Each structure stands twice: as C-alpha cells, then as structure tokens.
Amino acid sequence: MIAVPRKEYRESLAELRSEVESMGTAVLDQLSRALDALERDDHELAREVIDGDERINQRYLDLESDCIDLIALQQPVASDLRFVAASFKILTDLERIGDLATNLARYALAGSSDEIVEVQIQTIGETARGQVREALDAYVDADSAACRAIAERDDELDASCQNASEAVVRELIAGESDRWEIERLLDDVSRLLLTIRDLERVGDHAVNIAARTLYMDDGDPKLIY
C-alpha cells in the first residue's frame, strides 16, 4: 500500500470538504425546485427534479468511494478520521434529503385538491431548507456553536409541522359530514400529510449534519444521541 505524499493528502481532505458542500448545494437546489413545483403545480419542473435524483445518487456513490479510499489508503487517525467518517455520514443525510425532494416532486405530479385546507407548505419548506443550509455552513466553517443552535431550533420546525397536520385533519372533520365526500378527499389529505412529514424529515437530517459536525470538531457526541 503506497501512501500519498502529505501535501497531497491534506489537499484530498480539503477537496472532500468542498465536494460535500457542493453536493449539499445541489441537493438544496433540488429541494427548492420541488417546493416551487408544489406551489405552482408545475408538472414539468416536478419531472426535472425526479430526473435529477439519479445525478445526486451517482455523486453520493462517487464521494462515498473517495471516503473509503482515504480511510483505506491513508489510515487517518484522530481528528482526520473523525472528519472523514463525519463527512461520509453527512453525505448519507444529503442523499436522503435528495430522496425527500424527489418525494415532494412526485406529490406535485399527483396534484392536490383546492378543497383541502391551505397550509403554509412553502414556509415550512423554506424553514427546513434553511436548516440544511445552516448545517452545511457549520460543516464548512467548523462552527460548533451553530451546530448546537440548529439542533435547538429544530423544535420550532417540528411544532410547525404538527400544527399544519392537525389543521388538515381538523378541516377534514369539520368541513365534510358526507362519508363519500370525505373518502374522495382522503388521497389529497394523505398526500398533504406526507408532504408535511417529509419536510419535517428534512429538518431531522439537518440536525444529523449538525450533530456529525459537532462530533467532528469537538469530539462531542451529545447531539448524535
């Protein structure tokens, strides 16, 4: 096994950090476009998001391979090993956020009923997207304080998602007494509840990114558990 010269090794670590951020930015673009497709009922944009998921998945596999090579060939220790391991975990969270963006695009393709109560999907989505962006920035900047702040604010997103879900159910119960009409609306209601759930999961993955960054920088596993 031939070791890479030290300078090249350090450059490889810096490149990994840059590539993780770049993939994160691509995932955030997918999420934004999926939210726009939902808001505008734009089926063409939704299909573009779905088609783009394959590129995200391939990028994830390429960077996963880079992480494995760094560990196998360089056998990093201490902080370098934590960095590579954390980056690998963060890549997994980013790939899953990409999957959730694809889910949102599919919901946009399926359509929604104007009769369903309007909830602030775009607002919730932008909050979730903002958490991911802040988590990525914390990773790039090695900002432990930002990681803790992201985890603390996640309760606000959770509350918004719960309130939105409850509003949808309340409207369904209060707005229709006819059993057949309620059944007709159930697909739209289910789709809306799944949308809210997936946005909450985006926020959860943002917290995971913050947790891994905190462990990477400070060796503090508190947010992981």
N, CA and C of each residue as an Amber inpcrd file, in Angstrom:
protein
   675
   0.8510000  -1.1920000   0.0000000   0.0000000   0.0000000   0.0000000
   0.8930000   1.2490000   0.0000000   0.7340000   2.0780000  -0.9930000
   1.5960000   3.2560000  -1.1310000   0.8940000   4.4790000  -0.5750000
   1.5580000   5.1580000   0.3520000   0.9720000   6.3510000   0.9590000
   1.0920000   7.5410000   0.0200000   0.0820000   8.3590000   0.0320000
   0.1060000   9.5920000  -0.7510000   0.9460000  10.6180000  -0.0020000
   1.7600000  11.4150000  -0.6910000   2.5400000  12.4510000  -0.0080000
   1.6440000  13.3170000   0.8800000   2.2290000  13.8170000   1.9780000
   1.4360000  14.5140000   2.9890000   0.6790000  15.7110000   2.4260000
   1.3270000  16.4890000   1.5610000   0.6660000  17.6640000   0.9990000
  -0.5530000  17.2460000   0.1830000  -0.3820000  16.2040000  -0.6120000
  -1.4980000  15.7260000  -1.4420000  -2.6140000  15.1840000  -0.5670000
  -2.2360000  14.5480000   0.5440000  -3.2260000  14.0210000   1.4900000
  -4.0620000  15.1550000   2.0790000  -3.3960000  16.2400000   2.4960000
  -4.1300000  17.3790000   3.0670000  -5.0430000  18.0010000   2.0100000
  -4.5550000  18.0500000   0.7840000  -5.3780000  18.5920000  -0.2960000
  -6.6060000  17.7060000  -0.5420000  -6.4410000  16.4010000  -0.3950000
  -7.5620000  15.4790000  -0.5770000  -8.6280000  15.7020000   0.4810000
  -8.2050000  15.9660000   1.7140000  -9.1600000  16.2500000   2.7870000
  -9.9120000  17.5540000   2.5110000  -9.1760000  18.5690000   2.0630000
  -9.8180000  19.8520000   1.7540000 -10.7870000  19.7010000   0.5800000
 -10.4040000  18.8890000  -0.3940000 -11.2780000  18.6780000  -1.5500000
 -12.5510000  17.9440000  -1.1350000 -12.4230000  16.9920000  -0.2070000
 -13.6010000  16.2780000   0.2760000 -14.5870000  17.2390000   0.9170000
 -14.0810000  18.1430000   1.7380000 -14.9660000  19.1240000   2.3780000
 -15.6890000  19.9670000   1.3230000 -14.9370000  20.3810000   0.3120000
 -15.5160000  21.1940000  -0.7520000 -16.5660000  20.4090000  -1.5490000
 -16.2960000  19.1480000  -1.8000000 -17.2240000  18.3220000  -2.5750000
 -18.4960000  18.0290000  -1.7910000 -18.3620000  17.8480000  -0.4920000
 -19.5620000  17.6460000   0.3430000 -20.4430000  18.8900000   0.2890000
 -19.8180000  20.0590000   0.4100000 -20.5930000  21.2990000   0.3210000
 -21.2570000  21.4220000  -1.0510000 -20.5150000  21.0780000  -2.0980000
 -21.0520000  21.1870000  -3.4480000 -22.2530000  20.2590000  -3.6360000
 -22.1560000  19.0350000  -3.1360000 -23.2980000  18.1210000  -3.2320000
 -24.4680000  18.6650000  -2.4240000 -24.1810000  19.2280000  -1.2620000
 -25.2390000  19.8110000  -0.4440000 -25.9560000  20.9380000  -1.1640000
 -25.2080000  21.7610000  -1.8640000 -25.8070000  22.8560000  -2.6220000
 -26.7060000  22.3110000  -3.7370000 -26.2640000  21.2350000  -4.3870000
 -27.0780000  20.6090000  -5.4380000 -28.3660000  20.0380000  -4.8600000
 -28.2760000  19.4400000  -3.6880000 -29.4640000  18.8820000  -3.0230000
 -30.4270000  20.0070000  -2.6320000 -29.8860000  21.0980000  -2.1300000
 -30.7290000  22.2380000  -1.7620000 -31.4440000  22.8130000  -2.9790000
 -30.7580000  22.8110000  -4.1210000 -31.4040000  23.2670000  -5.3520000
 -32.5610000  22.3430000  -5.7260000 -32.3490000  21.0420000  -5.5760000
 -33.4240000  20.0740000  -5.8320000 -34.6240000  20.3420000  -4.9110000
 -34.3290000  20.6110000  -3.6480000 -35.3940000  20.8570000  -2.6760000
 -36.1670000  22.1240000  -3.0330000 -35.4510000  23.1770000  -3.3880000
 -36.1130000  24.4330000  -3.7670000 -37.0140000  24.2430000  -4.9780000
 -36.5180000  23.5070000  -5.9610000 -37.2960000  23.2890000  -7.1780000
 -38.5250000  22.4280000  -6.8950000 -38.3700000  21.4620000  -6.0050000
 -39.5140000  20.6280000  -5.6460000 -40.5870000  21.4530000  -4.9330000
 -40.1630000  22.3400000  -4.0450000 -41.1120000  23.2210000  -3.3590000
 -41.8100000  24.1440000  -4.3520000 -41.0610000  24.6520000  -5.3180000
 -41.6680000  25.5010000  -6.3510000 -42.6830000  24.7170000  -7.1790000
 -42.3420000  23.4610000  -7.4870000 -43.2630000  22.6300000  -8.2620000
 -44.5690000  22.4090000  -7.5010000 -44.4590000  22.2120000  -6.2050000
 -45.6540000  22.0540000  -5.3760000 -46.4840000  23.3280000  -5.3600000
 -45.8140000  24.4500000  -5.1590000 -46.5270000  25.7140000  -5.0310000
 -47.2070000  26.1100000  -6.3340000 -46.5480000  25.8640000  -7.4620000
 -47.0690000  26.3200000  -8.7520000 -47.8150000  25.2370000  -9.5190000
 -47.8760000  24.0320000  -8.9040000 -48.4860000  22.8920000  -9.5980000
 -47.8180000  22.7040000 -10.9620000 -46.4850000  22.7590000 -10.9440000
 -45.6820000  22.7240000 -12.1660000 -45.1850000  21.2900000 -12.4030000
 -45.8650000  20.5690000 -13.2920000 -45.5270000  19.1730000 -13.5230000
 -44.2010000  19.0120000 -14.2580000 -43.8930000  19.9300000 -15.1490000
 -42.6250000  19.8480000 -15.8790000 -41.4470000  19.9980000 -14.9200000
 -41.5350000  20.9640000 -14.0210000 -40.4690000  21.1600000 -13.0430000
 -40.3640000  19.9530000 -12.1180000 -41.5010000  19.4010000 -11.7350000
 -41.5000000  18.2110000 -10.8720000 -40.7580000  17.0590000 -11.5460000
 -41.0000000  16.8640000 -12.8370000 -40.3090000  15.7890000 -13.5650000
 -38.8090000  16.0470000 -13.6330000 -38.4160000  17.3090000 -13.7680000
 -36.9860000  17.6400000 -13.7950000 -36.3140000  17.2800000 -12.4660000
 -37.0190000  17.5340000 -11.3780000 -36.4870000  17.1790000 -10.0570000
 -36.3250000  15.6720000  -9.9460000 -37.3360000  14.9330000 -10.3710000
 -37.2800000  13.4750000 -10.3080000 -36.1280000  12.9390000 -11.1610000
 -35.9870000  13.4780000 -12.3630000 -34.8960000  13.0440000 -13.2470000
 -33.5260000  13.3780000 -12.6510000 -33.4500000  14.4830000 -11.9110000
 -32.1780000  14.9140000 -11.3350000 -31.7110000  14.0720000 -10.1640000
 -32.5900000  13.2420000  -9.6190000 -32.2190000  12.4430000  -8.4480000
 -31.1190000  11.4430000  -8.7750000 -31.1090000  10.9440000 -10.0040000
 -30.0720000   9.9860000 -10.3920000 -28.6870000  10.6160000 -10.3200000
 -28.5760000  11.8840000 -10.6910000 -27.2710000  12.5690000 -10.6150000
 -26.8260000  12.7240000  -9.1670000 -27.7670000  13.0220000  -8.2880000
 -27.4300000  13.1300000  -6.8600000 -26.9460000  11.7840000  -6.3360000
 -27.6500000  10.7220000  -6.7120000 -27.2690000   9.3850000  -6.2390000
 -25.8790000   8.9920000  -6.7330000 -25.5710000   9.3140000  -7.9890000
 -24.2560000   8.9720000  -8.5260000 -23.1610000   9.7770000  -7.8320000
 -23.4570000  11.0230000  -7.5650000 -22.4790000  11.8690000  -6.8650000
 -22.2100000  11.3190000  -5.4600000 -23.2590000  10.8710000  -4.8160000
 -23.1150000  10.2680000  -3.4860000 -22.2030000   9.0400000  -3.5590000
 -22.4190000   8.1730000  -4.5310000 -21.6050000   6.9630000  -4.6520000
 -20.1410000   7.3080000  -4.9360000 -19.9100000   8.3100000  -5.7680000
 -18.5310000   8.7200000  -6.0710000 -17.8190000   9.2310000  -4.8240000
 -18.5140000  10.0520000  -4.0420000 -17.8940000  10.6120000  -2.8410000
 -17.7620000   9.5630000  -1.7400000 -18.6980000   8.6400000  -1.6930000
 -18.5610000   7.5120000  -0.7610000 -17.2770000   6.7440000  -1.0650000
 -17.0210000   6.5210000  -2.3460000 -15.8000000   5.8260000  -2.7530000
 -14.5600000   6.6170000  -2.3530000 -14.6180000   7.9410000  -2.4850000
 -13.4870000   8.7850000  -2.0720000 -13.2080000   8.6360000  -0.5840000
 -14.2640000   8.6010000   0.2210000 -14.0950000   8.4530000   1.6740000
 -13.4540000   7.1040000   2.0070000 -13.9130000   6.0690000   1.3350000
 -13.3590000   4.7290000   1.5790000 -11.8810000   4.6910000   1.2060000
 -11.5570000   5.3050000   0.0800000 -10.1450000   5.3340000  -0.3480000
  -9.2750000   6.0820000   0.6500000  -9.7660000   7.2000000   1.1460000
  -8.9840000   7.9660000   2.1280000  -8.7170000   7.1440000   3.3830000
  -9.7190000   6.4080000   3.8410000  -9.5430000   5.5920000   5.0480000
  -8.6240000   4.4050000   4.7670000  -8.8470000   3.7270000   3.6440000
  -8.0700000   2.5200000   3.3420000  -6.6170000   2.8260000   3.0030000
  -6.3840000   3.8760000   2.2340000  -5.0380000   4.1580000   1.7500000
  -4.2150000   4.9960000   2.7140000  -4.8870000   5.8830000   3.4600000
  -4.1590000   6.8090000   4.3230000  -4.2370000   6.4530000   5.8070000
  -5.2200000   5.6180000   6.1520000  -5.4150000   5.2300000   7.5510000
  -5.3260000   6.4460000   8.4860000  -6.2040000   7.4310000   8.2600000
  -6.1460000   8.6430000   9.0930000  -6.4500000   8.3320000  10.5540000
  -5.8860000   9.1210000  11.4320000  -6.1110000   8.9220000  12.8700000
  -6.6890000  10.1970000  13.4620000  -7.2360000  10.0460000  14.6690000
  -7.7320000  11.1650000  15.4690000  -8.6730000  12.0600000  14.6900000
  -8.3610000  13.3500000  14.6370000  -9.2950000  14.3190000  14.0620000
  -9.5420000  14.0740000  12.5770000  -8.5250000  13.6180000  11.8450000
  -8.7150000  13.3540000  10.4200000  -9.6930000  12.2070000  10.1990000
  -9.6090000  11.1860000  11.0230000 -10.5210000  10.0540000  10.8970000
 -11.9510000  10.4910000  11.2240000 -12.0870000  11.3100000  12.2550000
 -13.4220000  11.8230000  12.5970000 -13.9860000  12.6490000  11.4520000
 -13.1210000  13.4360000  10.8130000 -13.5700000  14.2660000   9.7010000
 -14.0820000  13.4130000   8.5380000 -13.3180000  12.4090000   8.1510000
 -13.7250000  11.5730000   7.0170000 -14.9930000  10.7950000   7.3620000
 -15.0450000  10.2390000   8.5710000 -16.2270000   9.4780000   8.9760000
 -17.4630000  10.3670000   9.0390000 -17.2970000  11.5840000   9.5850000
 -18.4220000  12.5200000   9.6630000 -18.8690000  12.9380000   8.2740000
 -17.9250000  13.1750000   7.3890000 -18.2680000  13.5650000   6.0140000
 -19.0630000  12.4700000   5.3270000 -18.6610000  11.2270000   5.5550000
 -19.3790000  10.1000000   4.9680000 -20.8260000  10.0620000   5.4740000
 -21.0080000  10.2450000   6.7770000 -22.3590000  10.2430000   7.3500000
 -23.1760000  11.4100000   6.8110000 -22.5560000  12.5610000   6.6890000
 -23.2550000  13.7500000   6.1780000 -23.6770000  13.5320000   4.7230000
 -22.8320000  12.8990000   3.9340000 -23.2060000  12.5790000   2.5590000
 -24.4580000  11.7160000   2.5080000 -24.5630000  10.7800000   3.4460000
 -25.7500000   9.9190000   3.5110000 -26.9930000  10.7420000   3.8070000
 -26.8830000  11.6900000   4.7390000 -28.0260000  12.5540000   5.0480000
 -28.4090000  13.4110000   3.8510000 -27.4120000  13.9150000   3.1400000
 -27.7000000  14.7360000   1.9600000 -28.3950000  13.9140000   0.8770000
 -27.9450000  12.6790000   0.6790000 -28.5820000  11.8240000  -0.3240000
 -30.0410000  11.5730000   0.0490000 -30.3110000  11.4210000   1.3230000
 -31.6950000  11.1710000   1.7610000 -32.5560000  12.4220000   1.6330000
 -31.9580000  13.5790000   1.8390000 -32.7050000  14.8230000   1.5920000
 -33.0580000  14.9110000   0.1070000 -32.1280000  14.4890000  -0.7490000
 -32.4200000  14.4430000  -2.1770000 -33.5950000  13.5240000  -2.4730000
 -33.6520000  12.3900000  -1.7890000 -34.7820000  11.4760000  -1.9550000
 -36.0920000  12.1300000  -1.5210000 -36.0420000  12.8890000  -0.4340000
 -37.2460000  13.5660000   0.0540000 -37.6980000  14.6450000  -0.9310000
 -36.7370000  15.3320000  -1.5510000 -37.0920000  16.3100000  -2.5780000
 -37.8020000  15.6170000  -3.7410000 -37.3370000  14.4350000  -4.0810000
 -37.9890000  13.6610000  -5.1440000 -39.4060000  13.2790000  -4.7340000
 -39.5860000  12.9000000  -3.4730000 -40.9410000  12.6190000  -2.9730000
 -41.8530000  13.8230000  -3.1770000 -41.3590000  15.0020000  -2.8160000
 -42.1690000  16.2240000  -2.9510000 -42.5490000  16.4520000  -4.4090000
 -41.5970000  16.1980000  -5.3130000 -41.8860000  16.3680000  -6.7370000
 -42.9710000  15.3890000  -7.1900000 -42.9290000  14.1890000  -6.6600000
 -43.9630000  13.2020000  -7.0200000 -45.3340000  13.6280000  -6.4800000
 -45.3470000  14.2230000  -5.2940000 -46.6240000  14.7270000  -4.7640000
 -47.1640000  15.8350000  -5.6730000 -46.2540000  16.6600000  -6.1820000
 -46.6760000  17.7290000  -7.1010000 -47.2870000  17.1470000  -8.3690000
 -46.7100000  16.0590000  -8.8680000 -47.2510000  15.4100000 -10.0550000
 -48.6310000  14.8150000  -9.8010000 -48.8220000  14.3100000  -8.5830000
 -50.1020000  13.6800000  -8.2510000 -51.2220000  14.7000000  -8.1250000
 -50.8630000  15.9680000  -7.8790000 -51.8730000  17.0220000  -7.7920000
 -52.4590000  17.1160000  -6.3980000 -53.2700000  18.1390000  -6.2010000
 -53.9310000  18.3440000  -4.9100000 -55.2780000  19.0050000  -5.1470000
 -56.1300000  18.8900000  -4.1530000 -57.4780000  19.4430000  -4.2870000
 -57.5430000  20.8400000  -3.6990000 -58.2370000  21.7350000  -4.4020000
 -58.4220000  23.0910000  -3.8830000 -59.3030000  23.1000000  -2.6440000
 -60.0050000  21.9950000  -2.4020000 -60.9150000  21.9500000  -1.2740000
 -60.2030000  21.6460000   0.0400000 -58.9530000  21.2320000  -0.0540000
 -58.2030000  20.9440000   1.1640000 -57.7000000  22.2420000   1.7750000
 -57.7290000  22.2960000   3.1050000 -57.2910000  23.4960000   3.8040000
 -55.8800000  23.8780000   3.3550000 -55.6630000  25.1500000   3.1740000
 -54.3440000  25.6330000   2.7550000 -53.4320000  25.7390000   3.9670000
 -52.3090000  25.0520000   3.9230000 -51.3050000  25.1640000   4.9750000
 -50.0530000  25.7620000   4.3500000 -49.2080000  26.3060000   5.1860000
 -48.0490000  27.0420000   4.6990000 -46.8990000  26.0900000   4.3500000
 -47.1230000  25.2760000   3.3190000 -46.1040000  24.3050000   2.9090000
 -44.8160000  25.0080000   2.5030000 -44.9350000  26.0910000   1.7420000
 -43.7470000  26.7960000   1.2790000 -42.9580000  27.3680000   2.4530000
 -43.6660000  27.9130000   3.4300000 -42.9890000  28.4720000   4.6100000
 -42.2670000  27.3830000   5.3900000 -42.9680000  26.2670000   5.6120000
 -42.3500000  25.1440000   6.3190000 -41.1550000  24.6210000   5.5230000
 -41.3360000  24.5170000   4.2090000 -40.2520000  24.0290000   3.3630000
 -39.0330000  24.9280000   3.3910000 -39.2440000  26.2270000   3.3620000
 -38.1180000  27.1620000   3.4070000 -37.4110000  27.1100000   4.7580000
 -38.1730000  26.8870000   5.8190000 -37.5510000  26.7310000   7.1440000
 -36.6580000  25.5010000   7.1680000 -37.1790000  24.3860000   6.6400000
 -36.3910000  23.1510000   6.5930000 -35.1550000  23.3200000   5.7140000
 -35.3490000  23.9730000   4.5680000 -34.2260000  24.2060000   3.6670000
 -33.1700000  25.0870000   4.3280000 -33.6310000  26.0970000   5.0610000
 -32.7030000  26.9810000   5.7600000 -31.8740000  26.2380000   6.7920000
 -32.4900000  25.2670000   7.4670000 -31.7490000  24.4870000   8.4520000
 -30.6340000  23.6770000   7.7800000 -30.9400000  23.1140000   6.6210000
 -29.9140000  22.3460000   5.9110000 -28.7750000  23.2600000   5.4700000
 -29.1160000  24.4350000   4.9530000 -28.0860000  25.3780000   4.5170000
 -27.1990000  25.7890000   5.7010000 -27.8140000  26.0630000   6.8300000
 -27.0410000  26.4480000   8.0220000 -26.1620000  25.2960000   8.4970000
 -26.6780000  24.0770000   8.4080000 -25.8860000  22.9140000   8.8240000
 -24.6860000  22.7210000   7.9110000 -24.8880000  22.9140000   6.6060000
 -23.7660000  22.8230000   5.6650000 -22.7170000  23.8930000   5.9420000
 -23.1790000  25.1010000   6.2190000 -22.2490000  26.1930000   6.5330000
 -21.4590000  25.8720000   7.8000000 -22.1490000  25.2870000   8.7740000
 -21.4620000  24.9200000  10.0240000 -20.3920000  23.8650000   9.7560000
 -20.6860000  22.9380000   8.8620000 -19.7100000  21.9030000   8.4790000
 -18.4930000  22.5350000   7.8120000 -18.7390000  23.4190000   6.8660000
 -17.6420000  24.0480000   6.1250000 -16.7820000  24.9220000   7.0390000
 -17.4630000  25.6450000   7.9450000 -16.7690000  26.5950000   8.8210000
 -16.3070000  25.9820000  10.1300000 -16.6250000  24.6910000  10.3490000
 -16.3070000  24.0330000  11.6250000 -16.8500000  24.8380000  12.7990000
 -18.1300000  25.2020000  12.7120000 -18.7730000  26.0880000  13.6810000
 -19.6150000  25.2840000  14.6680000 -19.0360000  24.9560000  15.8120000
 -19.7220000  24.1390000  16.8090000 -20.9310000  24.8480000  17.4110000
 -20.8150000  26.1440000  17.6360000 -21.9340000  26.9010000  18.2180000
 -23.1460000  26.8640000  17.2940000 -22.8990000  26.9800000  15.9950000
 -24.0010000  26.9280000  15.0270000 -24.6710000  25.5610000  15.0400000
 -23.8880000  24.5150000  15.2190000 -24.4520000  23.1620000  15.2800000
 -25.4460000  23.0390000  16.4290000 -25.0610000  23.5380000  17.5820000
 -25.9570000  23.4600000  18.7470000 -27.2170000  24.2980000  18.5170000
 -27.0630000  25.4570000  17.8980000 -28.2120000  26.3310000  17.6460000
 -29.1930000  25.6810000  16.6750000 -28.6890000  24.9810000  15.6590000
 -29.5520000  24.2980000  14.6910000 -30.3890000  23.2360000  15.3830000
 -29.7600000  22.4650000  16.2570000 -30.4820000  21.4150000  16.9770000
 -31.5600000  22.0090000  17.8730000 -31.2550000  23.1370000  18.5240000
 -32.2260000  23.7640000  19.4140000 -33.4350000  24.2960000  18.6490000
 -33.2000000  24.8380000  17.4540000 -34.2950000  25.4230000  16.6770000
 -35.1590000  24.3800000  15.9770000 -34.7070000  23.1400000  15.9620000
 -35.4750000  22.1190000  15.2530000 -36.8530000  21.9080000  15.8790000
 -36.9730000  22.1830000  17.1660000 -38.2850000  22.0530000  17.8230000
 -39.3200000  22.9690000  17.1750000 -38.8780000  24.1260000  16.6860000
 -39.8120000  25.0590000  16.0500000 -40.3630000  24.4680000  14.7500000
 -39.5080000  23.8330000  13.9740000 -39.9740000  23.1920000  12.7460000
 -40.9160000  22.0400000  13.0700000 -40.5620000  21.2420000  14.0720000
 -41.4240000  20.1310000  14.4740000 -42.8140000  20.6390000  14.8690000
 -42.8440000  21.7340000  15.6120000 -44.1300000  22.3000000  16.0510000
 -44.9410000  22.8000000  14.8580000 -44.2700000  23.4420000  13.9070000
 -44.9630000  23.9270000  12.7130000 -45.5730000  22.7700000  11.9250000
 -44.8290000  21.6890000  11.8090000 -45.3260000  20.5140000  11.0800000
 -46.5120000  19.8840000  11.8120000 -46.4200000  19.7940000  13.1280000
 -47.5250000  19.2260000  13.8960000 -48.7790000  20.0870000  13.7750000
 -48.6130000  21.3980000  13.8860000 -49.7550000  22.3050000  13.7710000
 -50.4070000  22.2060000  12.3920000 -49.5710000  22.1140000  11.3530000
 -50.1010000  22.0110000   9.9940000 -50.8690000  20.7070000   9.8070000
 -50.3220000  19.6150000  10.3190000 -51.0020000  18.3240000  10.1930000
 -52.3350000  18.3350000  10.9220000 -52.3530000  18.9050000  12.1170000
 -53.5870000  18.9710000  12.8880000 -54.6230000  19.8470000  12.1870000
 -54.1800000  20.9210000  11.5390000 -55.1100000  21.8060000  10.8320000
 -55.7660000  21.0780000   9.6660000 -54.9900000  20.2560000   8.9730000
 -55.5430000  19.4960000   7.8480000 -56.6170000  18.5260000   8.3290000
 -56.3270000  17.8140000   9.3970000 -57.2790000  16.8320000   9.9190000
 -58.5280000  17.5250000  10.4620000 -58.3360000  18.6260000  11.1720000
 -59.4930000  19.3590000  11.7230000 -60.4020000  19.8460000  10.5900000
 -59.8040000  20.3580000   9.5340000 -60.5910000  20.8630000   8.4160000
 -61.3760000  19.7390000   7.7400000 -60.7290000  18.5780000   7.6400000
 -61.4210000  17.4480000   7.0240000 -62.6240000  17.0320000   7.8570000
 -62.4390000  16.9820000   9.1640000 -63.5240000  16.5520000  10.0460000
 -64.6450000  17.5790000  10.0760000 -64.2710000  18.8480000  10.1690000
 -65.2770000  19.9070000  10.3110000 -65.9460000  20.2610000   8.9960000
 -65.2390000  20.1120000   7.8850000 -65.7410000  20.6260000   6.6210000
 -66.6820000  19.7100000   5.8950000 -66.6300000  18.4080000   6.1830000
 -67.4660000  17.4830000   5.4410000 -68.1620000  16.5130000   6.3900000
 -69.4740000  16.3640000   6.2220000 -70.2250000  15.3860000   7.0040000
 -70.5750000  14.1690000   6.1580000 -70.4810000  14.3070000   4.8540000
 -70.8110000  13.2190000   3.9510000 -69.6490000  12.2280000   3.8520000
 -69.9170000  10.9690000   4.1970000 -68.8580000   9.9850000   4.2520000
 -68.1780000   9.7830000   2.9060000 -68.9400000   9.8110000   1.8240000
 -68.3650000   9.5970000   0.4950000 -67.4880000  10.7790000   0.0790000
 -67.9040000  11.9750000   0.4780000 -67.0790000  13.1430000   0.1570000
 -65.7580000  13.0970000   0.9120000 -65.8240000  12.6690000   2.1620000
 -64.5950000  12.5320000   2.9550000 -63.6610000  11.5110000   2.2940000
 -64.2240000  10.3780000   1.8520000 -63.3950000   9.3640000   1.2040000
 -62.7540000   9.9070000  -0.0660000 -63.4870000  10.7270000  -0.7870000
 -62.9620000  11.3060000  -2.0220000 -61.7550000  12.1940000  -1.7540000
 -61.7680000  12.8470000  -0.5970000 -60.6900000  13.7720000  -0.2680000
 -59.4910000  13.0960000   0.3970000 -59.6450000  11.8430000   0.7920000
 -58.6120000  11.2040000   1.6040000 -57.2620000  11.1240000   0.8920000
 -57.2550000  10.8670000  -0.4120000 -55.9760000  10.7940000  -1.1330000
 -55.2400000  12.1260000  -1.0660000 -55.9910000  13.2260000  -1.2550000
 -55.3710000  14.5500000  -1.2020000 -54.8670000  14.8600000   0.2020000
 -55.6730000  14.4870000   1.1980000 -55.2760000  14.7210000   2.5890000
 -54.0260000  13.9160000   2.9230000 -54.0180000  12.6490000   2.5200000
 -52.8570000  11.7900000   2.8020000 -51.5980000  12.3490000   2.1690000
 -51.7380000  12.8240000   0.9250000 -50.5880000  13.3810000   0.2130000
 -50.0640000  14.6340000   0.9150000 -50.9700000  15.4540000   1.3940000
 -50.5610000  16.6740000   2.0920000 -49.8710000  16.3400000   3.4130000
 -50.3960000  15.3480000   4.1220000 -49.7730000  14.9400000   5.3830000
 -48.3880000  14.3380000   5.1370000 -48.2420000  13.5880000   4.0400000
 -46.9290000  13.0430000   3.6960000 -45.9490000  14.1590000   3.3400000
 -46.4330000  15.1880000   2.6790000 -45.5890000  16.3400000   2.3520000
 -45.0460000  16.9810000   3.6210000 -45.9340000  17.1960000   4.5810000
 -45.5230000  17.8010000   5.8600000 -44.5260000  16.8910000   6.5720000
 -44.8160000  15.5990000   6.5740000 -43.9110000  14.6490000   7.2320000
 -42.5250000  14.6760000   6.6080000 -42.4600000  14.7090000   5.2710000
 -41.1620000  14.6910000   4.6020000 -40.3690000  15.9700000   4.8570000
 -41.0590000  17.0940000   4.9650000 -40.3630000  18.3420000   5.2850000
 -39.8010000  18.2920000   6.7090000 -40.5440000  17.6700000   7.6050000
 -40.0230000  17.5060000   8.9640000 -38.7710000  16.6300000   8.9440000
 -38.7760000  15.6240000   8.0940000 -37.6080000  14.7470000   7.9890000
 -36.3980000  15.4820000   7.4120000 -36.6400000  16.4100000   6.5120000
 -35.5340000  17.2400000   6.0040000 -34.8530000  17.9470000   7.1770000
 -35.6830000  18.5110000   8.0630000 -35.1260000  19.1650000   9.2460000
 -34.3470000  18.2040000  10.1200000 -34.8450000  16.9730000  10.2590000
 -34.1360000  15.9660000  11.0530000 -32.7630000  15.6690000  10.4600000
 -32.6840000  15.5930000   9.1440000 -31.3840000  15.3360000   8.5040000
 -30.4400000  16.5330000   8.6950000 -30.9910000  17.7450000   8.7210000
 -30.1600000  18.9200000   9.0050000 -29.5470000  18.8090000  10.3950000
 -30.3360000  18.3490000  11.3600000 -29.8190000  18.1590000  12.7220000
 -28.7430000  17.0710000  12.7250000 -28.9580000  16.0150000  11.9480000
 -27.9390000  14.9610000  11.8560000 -26.6150000  15.5210000  11.3340000
 -26.6930000  16.3870000  10.3190000 -25.4800000  17.0020000   9.7700000
 -24.7860000  17.8370000  10.8410000 -25.5850000  18.6080000  11.5870000
 -25.0220000  19.4180000  12.6720000 -24.3930000  18.5330000  13.7430000
 -25.0610000  17.4180000  14.0490000 -24.5580000  16.5100000  15.0910000
 -23.2090000  15.9140000  14.6960000 -23.0950000  15.4980000  13.4520000
 -21.8420000  14.9090000  12.9980000 -20.7300000  15.9490000  12.9270000
 -21.0950000  17.1650000  12.5650000 -20.1010000  18.2370000  12.5180000
 -19.5840000  18.5500000  13.9170000 -20.5020000  18.5970000  14.8770000
 -20.0990000  18.8590000  16.2610000 -19.1570000  17.7710000  16.7650000
 -19.4680000  16.5240000  16.4450000 -18.6010000  15.4250000  16.8640000
 -17.2540000  15.5060000  16.1560000 -17.2810000  15.8750000  14.8880000
 -16.0580000  16.0010000  14.0960000 -15.1320000  17.0620000  14.6760000
 -15.7150000  18.1950000  15.0750000 -14.9000000  19.3270000  15.5180000
 -14.4880000  19.2350000  16.9820000 -15.4530000  18.8430000  17.8290000
 -15.2030000  18.8700000  19.2750000 -15.1150000  17.4900000  19.9090000
 -15.4240000  16.4400000  19.1360000 -15.4860000  15.1050000  19.7190000
 -16.6730000  14.9600000  20.6530000 -17.6680000  15.8620000  20.4980000
 -18.8430000  15.8710000  21.3700000 -19.9720000  15.0810000  20.7020000
 -20.3460000  13.9050000  21.2700000 -21.3760000  13.0740000  20.6320000
 -22.7930000  13.4050000  21.1090000 -22.9550000  14.4680000  21.8890000
 -24.2450000  14.7410000  22.5420000 -25.4090000  14.7810000  21.5600000
 -25.2800000  15.4640000  20.4540000 -26.3910000  15.6120000  19.5200000
 -26.6600000  14.3290000  18.7380000 -25.6690000  13.4550000  18.6470000
 -25.8540000  12.1970000  17.9280000 -26.8570000  11.3130000  18.6580000
 -26.7970000  11.3670000  19.9860000 -27.6910000  10.5320000  20.7740000
 -28.8680000  11.3150000  21.2940000
